[in-house]
């Protein structure tokens, strides 16, 4: 083999390896895919950070929650392998694990999810409250102690790139108690969110809520009023 051919071969191997690395990487990002269904739109949303992924599906007009599931993940040969902590459809499908092949394309990330779907990443938007948060206590009930992170009854808030979602569930029994999500901003102690889906009451979609927040170490002190208008004082702990 000549020196030129050897160099060409080495370069080809490097490029192939680089392409594989690019295809094997996923997130942290919020990915969305929209599908028109008659007069309605079905939205598929994947929120993925370095360890956790949440897939939610909802309709927009009229608004209707469809499903959500999420858990810790790993990537194996361009397949997203999720060990689920929650699944809103568990009573129907008993699904505790999920494997979703994916690939990088010129249109974004293509997931093999109920057929091939080309998801696009939403714009990056780093903010104070980005991350995974577990409900720890109500400020009025601190004398009763905090909810241990190992407790299977969890309420998780996942915030990334201007998108939020909360999920209430039991990670042992897979009981699902509710979820809601949309977009948010957090700046100078003010947290604002706009609801895009809400499993308990579709009529809440479009509602905009404002709260105060304060970060103390790994705790987020969340104050204001709930979506029902009730006084609210909560502590969320960084996961």
C-alpha positions in Angstrom: 0.0 0.0 0.0 1.4 3.4 -1.0 1.8 6.2 1.5 -1.0 8.2 -0.2 -3.4 5.3 -0.1 -2.5 4.6 3.5 -3.3 8.3 4.4 -6.6 8.1 2.5 -7.6 5.0 4.4 -6.7 6.6 7.7 -8.6 9.7 6.9 -11.6 7.6 5.9 -11.5 5.8 9.2 -11.3 9.0 11.1 -14.3 10.5 9.2 -16.3 7.3 9.8 -15.5 7.4 13.5 -16.4 11.1 13.7 -19.8 10.5 12.0 -20.5 7.6 14.3 -19.7 9.8 17.3 -22.0 12.6 16.1 -24.8 10.1 15.5 -24.3 8.6 18.9 -24.7 11.9 20.8 -28.0 13.1 22.0 -28.9 16.2 24.1 -29.0 18.0 26.3 -31.8 19.4 24.3 -35.6 19.7 23.9 -36.7 18.1 20.7 -40.1 18.6 19.1 -42.0 17.0 16.2 -45.5 18.2 15.1 -47.9 16.2 13.1 -51.1 17.6 11.5 -54.2 15.5 12.2 -57.1 17.1 10.4 -57.8 20.4 12.1 -55.6 19.4 15.0 -51.9 19.1 15.7 -50.2 16.3 17.6 -47.0 17.4 19.3 -44.3 15.0 20.3 -41.8 16.5 22.8 -38.5 14.9 24.0 -36.7 16.6 26.9 -33.3 15.0 27.3 -30.4 16.0 29.6 -27.2 14.1 30.4 -29.0 11.3 32.3 -32.8 11.6 32.1 -35.3 11.7 29.2 -39.0 12.6 29.1 -41.3 11.9 26.1 -44.7 13.7 26.1 -47.4 13.7 23.5 -50.3 16.2 23.4 -52.7 17.8 21.0 -53.0 21.6 20.6 -56.4 22.6 19.1 -58.5 21.8 21.0 -55.9 20.9 23.7 -55.7 17.3 24.8 -53.1 15.5 26.8 -52.2 12.1 25.3 -49.4 10.5 27.3 -46.0 11.0 29.0 -43.2 8.6 30.1 -39.7 9.1 31.3 -36.7 7.8 33.2 -33.0 7.4 33.2 -31.4 6.4 29.9 -28.3 5.3 28.2 -27.3 5.2 24.5 -26.4 1.9 23.0 -25.5 1.7 19.2 -27.7 4.7 18.3 -30.6 3.4 20.4 -32.0 5.4 23.3 -32.6 2.8 26.0 -34.9 4.2 28.8 -35.4 2.6 32.2 -38.8 4.2 33.0 -39.7 5.7 36.3 -43.2 6.7 35.2 -45.6 5.9 32.3 -49.0 7.5 32.2 -50.3 4.6 30.0 -48.9 1.9 32.3 -52.3 0.6 33.1 -52.8 -0.2 29.3 -49.3 -1.2 28.1 -47.4 -2.2 31.3 -44.3 -0.6 29.7 -41.3 -0.2 32.1 -38.5 0.0 29.5 -38.3 1.7 26.2 -35.9 1.3 23.3 -36.0 4.0 20.6 -33.5 3.9 17.6 -32.4 7.3 16.3 -30.1 8.9 13.7 -28.8 12.3 12.8 -30.2 13.6 9.5 -30.0 16.9 7.7 -33.5 17.5 9.1 -32.5 17.0 12.7 -32.8 13.9 14.9 -34.9 11.1 13.5 -36.5 8.8 16.1 -38.2 5.5 15.2 -41.2 6.3 17.3 -44.6 5.1 15.9 -42.9 5.4 12.5 -40.0 7.6 11.6 -40.3 11.2 12.9 -37.9 14.0 12.3 -37.5 16.0 15.6 -35.9 19.4 15.7 -34.0 20.9 18.7 -35.5 24.0 20.2 -33.2 27.0 20.7 -30.8 26.9 23.7 -32.0 29.0 26.6 -29.9 28.5 29.8 -31.6 29.7 33.0 -31.3 29.7 36.7 -33.7 26.8 37.4 -32.5 24.4 34.7 -32.3 20.8 36.0 -34.2 18.0 37.7 -35.9 18.9 40.9 -37.8 16.7 43.4 -40.5 18.0 45.7 -39.2 18.1 49.2 -41.7 19.9 51.4 -44.3 22.6 51.8 -42.8 25.5 53.8 -45.9 25.4 56.1 -45.2 21.8 56.9 -41.4 21.8 57.5 -42.0 20.7 61.1 -43.1 17.3 59.5 -39.8 16.9 57.8 -38.8 16.6 54.1 -39.7 13.9 51.6 -36.7 11.7 51.1 -35.4 11.4 47.5 -35.6 7.6 47.9 -39.3 7.8 48.6 -41.0 6.1 45.6 -43.9 8.7 45.7 -42.3 11.5 43.8 -43.1 14.8 42.1 -40.4 15.7 39.6 -39.9 19.0 37.9 -37.7 19.0 34.8 -36.6 22.3 33.3 -34.5 22.7 30.2 -34.1 25.3 27.4 -37.1 27.3 28.4 -39.4 24.3 28.8 -40.8 22.8 32.0 -42.7 19.7 33.0 -43.8 18.4 36.4 -44.9 14.8 36.9 -46.4 13.1 40.0 -45.9 9.4 40.2 -44.9 6.3 42.2 -41.7 4.8 40.8 -42.3 1.4 42.5 -46.0 0.8 41.5 -46.0 3.0 38.4 -49.1 4.8 39.6 -49.5 8.1 37.7 -51.0 11.1 39.4 -50.7 13.8 36.9 -48.5 16.1 34.8 -48.3 19.5 33.1 -45.8 21.3 31.0 -45.1 24.2 28.7 -42.6 27.1 28.6 -41.0 29.1 31.4 -38.6 31.9 32.2 -36.7 32.4 35.5 -34.8 35.6 36.1 -34.1 37.9 39.0 -36.3 35.9 41.4 -39.3 35.7 39.1 -40.5 32.4 37.6 -43.1 32.5 34.9 -44.7 29.6 33.1 -47.2 29.2 30.2 -49.1 25.9 30.2 -49.2 23.9 27.0 -50.5 20.6 28.3 -52.2 19.5 31.6 -53.3 16.0 32.2 -55.9 16.8 34.9 -57.7 19.6 33.1 -57.2 20.5 29.4 -59.0 23.8 30.0 -55.9 25.0 31.9 -53.9 25.1 28.6 -52.9 28.7 27.8 -52.9 29.8 31.4 -49.9 31.9 32.4 -48.7 31.8 36.0 -46.1 33.8 37.9 -44.1 32.9 41.0 -41.2 34.0 43.2 -38.2 31.9 43.5 -35.0 31.8 45.6 -32.1 29.4 45.4 -30.5 28.3 48.7 -27.8 25.7 48.0 -29.5 22.8 46.4 -33.0 24.0 47.3 -35.4 26.0 45.3 -37.9 28.0 47.3 -41.1 28.4 45.2 -43.7 30.9 46.3 -46.9 32.4 44.9 -50.3 30.8 44.0 -51.2 27.5 42.5 -53.0 27.1 39.1 -56.2 27.0 41.3 -55.3 30.3 42.9 -54.4 28.8 46.3 -51.4 30.2 48.3 -48.3 28.2 47.5 -45.0 27.7 49.4 -42.8 24.8 48.4 -39.3 23.6 48.6 -37.8 21.6 45.7 -34.4 19.8 46.0 -31.9 19.4 43.1 -31.7 15.8 42.1 
